[in-house]
Amino acid sequence: PAPRERDGRNFRCTGAPCWGAAAPIRPPGSRPAAAAAPATGYHRAVELELGRPNDDRPPFRYSAVTRVQFSDTDAQGVVYYGRYLPYFDMARVEYLRHLGLGGMRPAAVEFVMRAQSVEYLAPARFDDLLEVFIRTRRIGRTSVTQALAAYRARDGELMCRAEQTLVMIDVSTHRPVPVSEEFRRAVTAFEGTLEADA
């Protein structure tokens, strides 16, 4: 990954690829250059990954970013505790997309949430940029355990962390089935040795 430097509340890319590499930081009040019209009309597929490989916080190797919206906050002005779960879901989807395992498509087998534990450590507030790290900690016969951690980007403070266990099921019977070899290969190629392999 490209090196980054802090500039106030923002990260500025010092190389590529980096978040926003397709949209460099512009001076306040300036306008982006007009984009060329696609040659094939307005029906054009756009693939935007909201995360990236990132080894800033070992043992994590991937992170995704999200910003706290006003609707995420409660009467105390901080992120409502239940809103961290959608942040974690978003990071998982981006992680799987990066591994070539993403996309909402009909399938005979799918992962479902079996259990999770969440620890809340500091309050995030409206407009905070959060960096959500994710890793696959272990792959069992029918289940996968993933660790997640959300940090405030401007100062690196840990806001919340979680561990989630997902089970692969047969969609028609809703019964557990072995984790696919495709999933195992993609994850271990990215993560290296997992706890189950140790």
Residue pairs with C-beta under 8 A, 6 or more apart in sequence:
1 17
1 18
1 52
1 53
1 54
1 55
2 13
2 14
2 15
2 16
2 17
2 18
2 21
3 14
3 15
4 11
4 12
4 13
4 14
4 18
5 11
5 12
5 14
6 12
6 154
7 25
8 154
9 129
9 153
9 154
10 25
11 18
11 19
11 153
12 25
13 19
13 20
13 21
13 24
13 25
17 52
18 52
19 52
19 65
23 32
26 32
38 44
49 94
49 97
49 98
50 64
50 65
50 66
50 90
50 94
51 62
51 63
51 64
51 65
51 91
51 94
51 95
51 98
52 62
52 63
52 64
52 98
53 61
53 62
53 98
53 190
54 60
54 61
54 62
54 63
54 131
54 133
55 61
56 63
57 63
57 133
57 149
57 151
59 135
60 133
60 134
60 135
60 147
60 149
61 135
61 190
61 191
62 91
62 94
62 95
62 98
62 133
62 134
62 135
62 190
63 91
63 131
63 132
63 133
63 134
64 90
64 91
64 94
64 95
64 131
64 132
64 134
65 129
65 130
65 131
65 132
65 153
66 87
66 90
66 91
66 129
66 130
66 132
67 127
67 128
67 129
67 130
68 79
68 124
68 125
68 126
68 127
68 128
68 129
68 130
69 126
70 126
72 79
72 80
72 83
72 126
73 79
73 80
73 125
73 126
74 80
76 123
77 125
77 126
78 123
78 124
78 125
79 123
79 124
79 125
79 128
79 159
81 118
81 120
84 118
84 120
84 150
84 159
84 160
84 162
85 116
85 118
87 130
87 132
87 150
88 132
88 134
88 148
88 150
88 162
88 164
90 132
91 132
91 133
91 134
91 148
92 134
92 146
92 148
93 102
94 102
95 134
96 102
97 103
98 190
99 186
99 187
99 190
100 186
101 182
101 183
101 186
107 171
108 170
108 171
108 172
109 168
109 169
109 170
109 171
109 177
109 180
110 168
110 169
110 171
111 144
111 166
111 167
111 168
111 169
112 166
112 167
112 169
113 164
113 165
113 166
114 143
114 165
114 166
114 167
115 164
115 165
116 162
116 163
116 164
116 165
117 162
117 163
118 160
118 161
118 162
119 160
119 161
119 162
120 159
120 160
121 158
121 159
121 160
121 161
122 152
122 157
122 158
122 159
122 160
123 159
124 130
124 150
124 152
124 159
124 160
128 152
128 153
128 154
129 152
129 153
129 154
130 150
130 151
130 152
130 153
130 159
131 150
131 151
131 152
131 153
132 148
132 149
132 150
132 151
133 148
133 149
133 150
133 151
134 146
134 147
134 148
135 146
135 147
135 191
136 144
136 145
136 146
136 187
136 191
136 194
137 145
137 146
137 147
137 163
137 194
137 195
138 144
138 145
138 194
138 195
138 196
139 145
139 179
139 183
139 184
139 187
139 188
139 194
139 196
140 179
140 196
141 178
141 179
142 167
142 168
142 176
142 177
142 178
142 179
143 165
143 166
143 167
143 168
143 176
143 179
144 165
144 166
144 168
144 179
144 183
144 187
145 163
145 164
145 165
146 163
146 164
146 165
146 166
147 161
147 162
147 163
148 161
148 162
148 163
148 164
149 158
149 160
149 161
149 162
150 158
150 159
150 160
150 161
151 157
151 158
151 159
152 159
167 176
168 176
168 177
168 178
168 179
168 180
168 183
169 175
169 176
169 177
170 176
170 177
187 194
188 194
188 197
